């Protein structure tokens, strides 16, 4: 009988050692992006949401991310195979740059619910503010890209200061370049490219593309 307290103590320590600490959401970053689709020929609003998450059991424990707007009864789910990962030293971010919502993108309160493979959950709230009353109107004009010479394009209907994402044939971004002015020179190996800028007046991102690399004299919109 004298060994019973010792056995119980060892079992208790074993259970504590095997228990999983709950995951944490350190912070949430969100932004509305206004996106021009050259195939459809129209603008749409998409939500960019990324969570800085951490777990003592490693980053591979995260399984599902739910994005919820209770006011509009919207519920979106991203699996670990669907979300994007941004891995900086000491920081691990997961999320999406292109959450599309039927109709107009609802502002106000959102919830992010992160679930691990073992079923543990952690929730964080974030806000999507509406544009300020004195903000300029949202962009509605078309964006087009025309080939001027091999590897050189001219953009119309876009801003002068832009960031270009160069994509490989699989759609991966292999390089970025800041461009001032309407002319863009693509890098070797580029299959398509995307334009990005930030509208300070409205507090939202601007995105156009992807534009396929084409032969001279042909539009790159499709």
N, C-alpha and C positions, 0 to 999 in steps of 0.2 A: 504493500500500500504506500510505502514511502516514496516509490518512484512515480506515483500518479501525478503529483503536482509538477514534477519536472517534465513528464511527458506532455502534459497539457501546455506548459510554458513553451516547449519546443514547437508544438503544433501551432500555437498562437503566433510565434515568431515566423514560422513557415508561411502561414496564411498572409501575414503582413507583407512578407517579402514577395509573395506571388501576386499580390493585388496590384491592379493597374491604376496609376494616378490619373485623374481626369484630365482630358486635353484642355487647352486654353486657346482663346482667341485674343491675341495681343491688341490688335487694332483692325479696323476695316477702312478701306479706301474705295470710294465710289465716285463715278462721274458719268454724266450723260454724254453720249457721242452721237452727233448728227452725221449720218452715213449716206453717201451717194452711191447707188448701185448702178453701174454703167449698163448692165444687162437689162434690168427692169426699166431704167431711165427715171428713177424717182428717189427722193430722200426718205429716210426713216430714222426714228430715234432708237438707239440701243443703249443698254445700261452696261457699264463696266464696273464690276465689283471684284475686289480681291481681299482676302483675309490673310493676315499674318497669324499663322497657327503654330502651335508647339505642343509636343507631347514627350514625356519622359521615355516612352516606348518607341520613339522614332517617328519619322514622317510617313512611313508606309502604312501606319494604322488607320489613316483617314480613308473613308469609304464613300460617303455621300455628302453632298452639300445642297441644302434646300434654301431657296430664296423665296420669301413670302411677303406679300402685301395684303394685310388683313382687310384694309378698307375696300379694296377692289376684289377680294377673294381670289387672289392670284397665287399660284403655287408652282414653282419650277424646281426640278431636281437635276443636279449634275453628278455624275459618277466620277471616280478617279480616272477613268479612261477618257472622260469628256472635258474636264477642266484643264486650264493652263497652269503651269507651275513657273514661278519666278524664285530661283534659289540663290540668295545672296549669302555671304559669310555671316552666320549668326541669325539669319532671317529666312523663313520659308513661307512663301505666299502661294495661295491657290485661289482660282476664281475664273472669271470669264471677261472678255472684252466685248462680247456681242450678244447680250441677252435681248432678244426681240420679244416685244409684247404686242399682242393684237390691239389695234387701235392706238391711241396716244399713250405714251409712257406715264404711268401714275407717279406723282411726286408725293412727298410726305414720308411717313414712317415705313420702313422695311425691316424685316428680320432675316438674319442668316443663321441657319441651324446646321451645325457640322456634326456628323455622325461617324464614329469609328467602326471598324470591322467587328468589334466586340459589343457594339450597341451603345457605347457611351455617347452622350450628347452634350454639346456646349452651344450656347446661343449668344448672339450679339446683335444689337439694334444699330441701324444706321439711317441717315436721312438723305433723301433726294430732294433738294430745294428747287422750287420753281424759279424761272427766270425773273430777274428784278423787273419791277414795273417800268423802269426807264430803259430797259435793255433794248437793243436794236432787234428788229424782227428776225426770225429764223431764216436761214438761207433756203431759197426755193428754186433758184436758177440752175440750169443744167451745167455739168462739168464734162468737158470733152478733151480728148488727147489725140493729137495728130502726129504721124511720123513725118519728120522733115528730112532726115537722112538716116543711114544705118546707125542704130543705137542712140539717135537724138530725137526728142519729142518736144512738142509745144503744147502747153496746157492752157485752156481758156475756161473762164468761169470759176477760177480758183483764186486763192490768196497768193500774195507774192512770196511770203516766207513759209516754207513748208519742209517737212521731214519726209523723205522717201524711204519706204521699206522695199528692198529688193528681195524677191522670192524665187526659190528654185522650182524645178518642175513638180516637186511634191507639195508645194505650197509653203515650205518653210522659209523663214526670213534668214538670209545669210549675211546681209549687210544693211546698214542704214547710212543715209547721207542727208545733210541739211542743204537746201537749195534756196537761193534767193532769185526771184524772177520766173518767167514762164517756161524756160527751157530746162529740160532734164536729159541727162546723159546716163543711160543704163550701163550697169557693169556687165562684163562678160559672164555668161552663165545665167543671166536673168531670164526667167520664163514669164514673169508678170511683176507688176509693182503696184504699191498702194501709197496714196498721198495722205499725210496727216498734218494737222495744224491745231491750234487752240484759239478759240474765240473768247478773248478776255471780256468782251462786252456782255456776252451771254453766259460765260462761265461753263462752257461745254467744249468738248472735242469736236473736230471736223475730220471726217475720213472720206476718201473717195477711192473706189477700186474694188477688186483688182483689175488693172488694165493689162491685157495680154500684149506681149512683145510681138510686133507685126513687121511686115515688109514695108519699105518706103512707099508712100502714096496711099496707104490704106489706114483707115481709122483704127485706133487701138482700143476702142470702147468695148468690143466684143471679141 
